[in-house]
């Protein structure tokens, strides 16, 4: 396919490297996820992250989530403010 077909909308080429396109696909194609995101009570339970984030979450007994901020520079998934 054309790796530049999404560039006008996202500013990025189509690549598995960028998490934003993966998250968007999940929200658009996984009904339960979309329903959870729209439900005020369940919305806060939805998490997106890297394998590193998941490992920290699991190793701390679901008490901590963290990530390397340089990853967020590449994925544009964290508000820097």
C-alpha positions in Angstrom: 0.0 0.0 0.0 0.8 3.7 -0.1 2.7 4.5 3.1 1.9 8.2 2.6 -1.9 7.9 2.3 -2.4 9.1 5.9 0.3 11.7 5.9 -2.2 14.6 5.0 -4.3 13.7 8.0 -1.6 12.7 10.6 1.6 14.3 9.4 3.2 10.9 9.6 3.7 8.1 7.1 1.8 4.8 7.7 4.1 2.8 9.9 3.7 0.3 12.8 6.3 2.4 14.7 3.7 5.1 15.6 1.3 4.0 18.4 -1.4 6.6 17.5 -2.5 4.8 14.4 -2.7 1.5 16.4 -4.8 3.0 19.1 -7.1 4.6 16.6 -7.6 1.3 14.9 -8.4 -0.4 18.2 -11.0 2.2 19.1 -12.6 2.0 15.7 -12.6 -1.8 15.5 -12.9 -3.2 19.0 -16.5 -2.7 20.1 -16.0 -3.4 23.8 -13.1 -1.0 24.0 -15.2 1.7 22.3 -18.1 1.0 24.7 -15.7 1.2 27.7 -14.3 4.5 26.5 -17.8 6.0 26.2 -18.9 4.8 29.6 -18.0 7.3 32.4 -17.6 4.6 35.0 -15.4 2.3 32.9 -13.4 4.9 30.9 -10.8 5.4 33.7 -10.0 1.7 33.6 -8.8 1.7 30.0 -5.0 1.8 29.6 -2.7 2.1 26.6 1.0 1.6 26.9 4.1 -0.2 26.0 5.4 -3.6 27.1 7.6 -1.8 29.6 4.5 0.0 31.0 2.7 -3.3 31.3 5.6 -5.0 33.0 5.9 -2.3 35.6 2.1 -2.5 36.2 2.3 -6.3 36.6 5.4 -6.3 38.8 4.0 -3.7 41.2 0.7 -5.6 41.7 -1.2 -3.1 39.5 -0.1 -0.2 41.7 2.1 1.7 39.4 2.2 2.8 35.8 5.2 4.5 34.2 7.0 4.9 31.0 10.1 6.4 29.6 9.2 9.9 28.4 11.3 9.6 25.3 8.8 6.9 24.1 6.0 9.5 24.3 8.0 11.8 22.0 7.8 9.1 19.4 4.2 8.1 20.0 2.6 11.5 20.8 0.5 9.8 23.5 1.3 11.9 26.5 0.3 15.5 27.3 3.5 17.4 28.0 1.8 20.2 30.0 
